[in-house]
């Protein structure tokens, strides 16, 4: 009798241990809906995807996308500003439930997090002054190049940049562009929409002209790997928004162009 009781105790303890071993994130979607709030990491320094508006509130393509997901899930959205360097860490450490921050996809990142279907067009390139002849990575030899640390253009350009080039990394996009406008770097590696926004805002002579393409890199929503139910919900919301035109309206508002047909 004592032996049976002992065995039942072991089985109960084993089952309890297994339950405790289950990752807390596995029920994140249910927790989000129960709490009525979702924390979404968004860019604070990357217009038109994310920046601070005249009313001191976040605005941009990614903010509208975050609000769209919140509405579809019927929960309140808590926006969490992040930088290129810390955005994935905010997701993996639980400071955010989703990452909507002009995020590109690559094999290294796919080892750490999961990605939704694409929700926004984006490509990276090297930009510089109009009078500079430059059409391939080899032309960067001997030049000073500015890039935002941890960005997709940083990761991709690092693979092909000549050893004699001076690659200067900055902590955010504002610092990268400011370095170019101040003449601290000769060219910058950044996104097409960033260059267009800077040219629209800047009255300085150092306008940005595209020199060559680094990578076509659409934007994806980042989701923790052990959140498959949340990922499925996000994909459903994005696909619905593509079909009903909501994402196209967001693209026209912030990128001044219809949503790319490749994303539909």
C-alpha positions in Angstrom: 0.0 0.0 0.0 2.8 2.4 0.9 4.5 1.4 -2.3 1.5 2.3 -4.5 1.1 5.6 -2.7 4.8 6.3 -3.3 4.5 5.5 -7.0 1.3 7.7 -7.4 3.2 10.5 -5.6 6.1 10.1 -8.1 3.7 10.2 -11.1 2.0 13.2 -9.8 5.3 15.0 -9.1 6.5 14.1 -12.6 3.3 15.4 -14.2 3.5 18.6 -12.2 7.1 19.1 -13.2 6.2 18.6 -16.8 3.5 21.3 -16.6 5.9 23.7 -14.9 8.4 22.9 -17.7 6.1 24.1 -20.4 7.2 27.6 -21.6 5.0 30.3 -20.3 5.0 31.9 -23.7 3.0 28.9 -25.1 -0.2 30.5 -23.8 0.8 34.1 -24.7 -2.2 34.6 -27.1 -4.6 33.5 -24.4 -2.9 35.7 -21.9 -3.0 38.7 -24.2 -6.7 38.3 -24.8 -7.4 37.7 -21.1 -5.4 40.8 -20.1 -6.9 42.8 -23.0 -3.6 44.3 -23.9 -0.7 43.5 -26.3 2.8 45.0 -26.1 4.2 45.7 -29.5 7.7 46.9 -30.1 7.9 49.7 -32.8 10.7 51.9 -34.2 11.0 55.4 -32.7 13.6 56.8 -35.1 12.9 55.3 -38.5 10.4 57.4 -40.5 8.1 56.7 -42.2 7.9 53.4 -40.4 8.1 54.9 -37.0 8.9 58.3 -35.5 7.5 60.9 -33.1 4.8 63.1 -34.4 4.0 66.8 -33.7 1.8 65.7 -30.8 4.8 63.7 -29.3 3.0 60.4 -30.1 4.5 57.6 -32.2 3.4 57.6 -35.8 4.2 55.7 -39.0 3.6 52.6 -41.1 4.5 50.2 -38.3 2.4 52.0 -35.7 -0.6 51.8 -38.0 0.1 48.1 -38.5 0.4 47.5 -34.8 -2.9 49.3 -34.2 -4.5 47.2 -37.0 -3.4 44.0 -35.2 -4.7 45.2 -31.9 -8.1 46.0 -33.4 -8.4 42.6 -35.0 -7.4 40.9 -31.7 -9.8 43.2 -29.9 -7.2 44.3 -27.4 -5.5 47.5 -26.4 -2.0 48.2 -27.9 0.9 49.2 -25.7 3.6 50.6 -28.0 7.2 49.9 -26.9 9.8 52.0 -28.7 13.0 50.1 -29.6 16.1 50.6 -31.7 17.6 48.4 -34.4 20.2 47.1 -31.9 17.8 46.0 -29.1 14.6 45.2 -30.9 15.0 41.4 -31.1 16.1 41.3 -27.4 12.9 43.1 -26.4 10.9 40.3 -28.1 12.9 37.3 -26.8 13.0 38.6 -23.2 9.3 39.2 -23.0 9.4 43.0 -23.0 7.2 42.9 -26.1 4.7 40.3 -27.4 5.3 41.2 -31.1 8.0 43.1 -33.0 6.8 45.4 -35.8 9.9 47.4 -36.5 10.7 47.4 -40.3 12.2 44.0 -39.6 13.9 42.1 -42.4 14.3 38.3 -42.4 17.6 36.4 -42.6 18.9 32.9 -41.6 20.6 34.2 -38.4 17.4 35.9 -37.1 15.3 32.9 -38.1 17.3 30.8 -35.6 16.1 33.1 -32.9 12.5 34.2 -33.8 9.7 33.4 -36.2 8.5 35.7 -38.9 5.0 36.5 -40.2 4.1 36.9 -43.8 5.4 40.1 -45.3 3.4 43.2 -44.5 5.4 46.1 -46.1 7.9 46.6 -49.0 11.5 47.6 -48.2 14.9 47.5 -49.9 18.3 48.4 -48.7 21.0 50.2 -50.7 24.0 52.4 -50.6 23.2 56.1 -51.0 25.5 59.1 -51.6 25.9 62.4 -53.3 24.7 62.8 -56.9 28.2 63.6 -58.2 29.7 60.3 -56.9 30.1 57.4 -59.3 29.4 54.2 -57.5 27.5 51.2 -58.7 28.9 48.1 -56.8 30.4 47.2 -53.4 33.9 47.2 -54.8 33.6 51.0 -55.4 33.5 51.5 -51.6 37.2 50.8 -51.3 38.9 53.6 -49.4 35.5 55.3 -48.6 33.9 56.0 -45.3 30.5 54.4 -45.0 27.9 55.1 -42.4 25.4 52.4 -41.2 23.1 51.7 -38.3 24.4 49.1 -36.0 22.5 45.8 -36.1 20.4 46.7 -39.1 19.8 44.4 -42.1 22.0 46.7 -44.2 24.8 46.4 -41.6 24.6 42.6 -41.7 24.5 42.4 -45.5 27.0 45.1 -46.4 29.5 43.6 -43.9 29.6 40.5 -46.1 30.7 42.3 -49.3 32.4 45.6 -48.3 36.1 45.8 -49.3 38.6 45.6 -46.5 40.0 49.0 -47.2 36.6 50.7 -46.6 36.0 52.4 -43.3 32.6 51.2 -42.0 31.3 53.4 -39.2 28.4 52.1 -37.2 26.0 54.4 -35.4 23.4 53.5 -32.7 20.3 54.7 -34.5 19.2 55.9 -37.9 19.1 59.6 -36.9 22.8 59.4 -36.0 23.6 57.6 -39.2 21.9 60.2 -41.4 23.2 63.1 -39.3 26.8 61.8 -39.9 26.2 61.9 -43.6 24.6 65.4 -43.7 27.5 66.7 -41.5 30.1 65.2 -43.9 31.4 62.7 -41.3 30.8 59.8 -43.8 30.9 59.9 -47.6 28.0 57.5 -48.2 25.4 55.6 -46.1 23.8 52.2 -46.2 20.1 52.5 -45.4 16.6 51.8 -46.6 15.0 53.4 -49.7 12.2 54.9 -47.6 14.6 56.5 -45.2 16.5 58.2 -48.0 13.3 59.4 -49.5 12.1 60.9 -46.2 15.5 62.6 -45.6 15.5 64.1 -49.1 11.9 65.4 -48.5 12.9 67.0 -45.2 16.4 68.2 -45.8 17.2 71.5 -47.4 21.0 70.8 -47.3 23.0 70.2 -50.5 24.0 66.6 -49.5 20.9 64.9 -50.9 20.9 61.1 -51.0 21.0 59.3 -54.4 20.8 55.6 -54.7 24.0 54.0 -55.8 23.4 50.3 -55.7 21.0 47.8 -54.2 22.2 45.7 -51.2 19.1 43.6 -50.7 15.4 43.5 -51.3 14.1 43.0 -47.8 10.3 43.2 -47.2 9.2 43.8 -43.6 7.9 41.1 -41.4 6.3 40.9 -37.9 8.7 39.2 -35.4 7.1 36.5 -33.1 8.8 34.3 -30.5 9.4 30.8 -31.7 7.2 29.2 -29.0 4.2 31.3 -29.9 2.7 29.4 -32.9 -0.9 30.4 -32.1 0.0 34.1 -32.0 1.9 33.8 -35.3 -1.1 32.1 -36.9 -3.4 34.9 -35.8 -1.0 37.6 -37.0 -0.7 35.9 -40.4 -4.5 35.8 -40.7 -4.8 39.5 -39.8 -2.1 40.5 -42.4 -3.6 38.4 -45.2 -7.0 39.8 -44.5 -5.6 43.3 -44.5 -4.0 42.7 -47.9 -7.3 41.4 -49.4 -9.6 44.1 -48.0 -7.2 47.0 -48.9 -6.3 48.1 -45.4 -2.5 47.5 -45.9 -2.7 49.3 -49.2 -4.2 52.3 -47.5 -1.4 52.3 -44.9 1.2 52.0 -47.8 -0.4 55.0 -49.6 -0.5 57.0 -46.4 3.2 56.5 -45.4 5.1 55.4 -48.5 3.1 57.4 -51.0 2.9 54.3 -53.2 0.4 51.3 -53.5 1.4 48.1 -51.8 3.8 46.2 -54.0 2.1 43.4 -56.0 4.7 41.0 -54.9 3.3 41.2 -51.3 -0.3 40.5 -52.3 
